[in-house]
Amino acid sequence: MTTVRDKVVSVRSKNAGPFTVTFDLFCPDAATFEEMCASKVLNPEAVGRLYNLEASQVRIFEFEPALAIKISVPRLLPGGAPGDSDVAGGQQFAPLLDIAL
């Protein structure tokens, strides 16, 4: 089974303000980028299920100049709030890697 992990060359997550985390998935070439975009496996419903969010809370952007797919989701807790386990949002991308293509 091929997964997102097998197709991307780099993935990162980071704060996009205190209330949002953004994920950047970089493809190695235009063909892979087009394949991933066309497959629509990275969609609001699938990402929402992974992060216990409504699909309407997930924003997905295909950014061809960087061969990247950007996903933005609300944080469950504001960055730095008591109980926040990842203030920089840097370790939140992992569930995306196992999505089957």
N, C-alpha and C positions, 0 to 999 in steps of 0.2 A: 504494500500500500504506500503510495506517495503522499507525503504531508507537506504542509507549508515549510517546515524545517528543511525539507529536501530541495526546495525551490529557491529560497532566498539566500542572499549572501550576507545580509546583515539585518538585524532587527534591534530596535531600541524602543524604550518607553521613557517618558519623562513628563514632568509637570508641564501643564499648559495653563498655569495659574493655580491658585490654591484649591480650585473646585473641579479641575479637569485633568485627566491623564491622556496623553497622546501616544500612539504606537506608530512607528515608521517601519515598514517592511520593504527592503530594497532588493530588487531583482537583478540578476547578473547581466541580463541583456533584454532587448526589446521583445524578442519572441516569448521569453518567459513572462515578462510583464503583461503582454497581450493575452497570453494563455490564462494567467491568474485572474486578470480583469474579466475576461470572457466567461470564466467558470462560475463567477458570482458566488463562490463558496464563502468568501469573506463578505458577508452581508449583515445588515443590522440584526436580523433575527438570530443568526448563529452566534455572533459576537455577544449579543445580549444574553443568550443562554449561558455562555461561559462566565459572564461577569454578573449574573443575577440582575440584569437590567431589562427594561422594556426596549423593544426595537426602536421606538421613537427617541430614545436617549442616546443612540449610537449614530455617529456621523462618520461616513467613509468617503474619502477623497482619493481619486486616482490621479497621480501627478506624474505625467509622462516624462517631462524634462529630467526628472531624477530617477525614472524607472521605479517609482515608489508608490506604495499604497499607504495612506495615512488614515488612522482610525482614532477618533476622539470619543472618550466616554467620561461621564461624571465620576468623580471620586466618591467612594462610599462615605468617607470622612474628609473634612478639609485637610489639606496638607499641613502637618505639624500639630494637628489637634490631638488631645489625649486619645490613645488607642490606635493612632495611625502608625502602621508598622513599616511604612516605606515613604518617608517624607519627600524624597526626590522623585518617587514614582518609577525608579529605575529598574525594578524587578517585576513589573506587572505584565510583561509581554508573554511570559512562558506559556499560558494556556493556548495562545494562538498557534504555537508551533506544531501542535498535534492535530490540527484540523486536516482532515483527509481531502485530497484534491481528486 
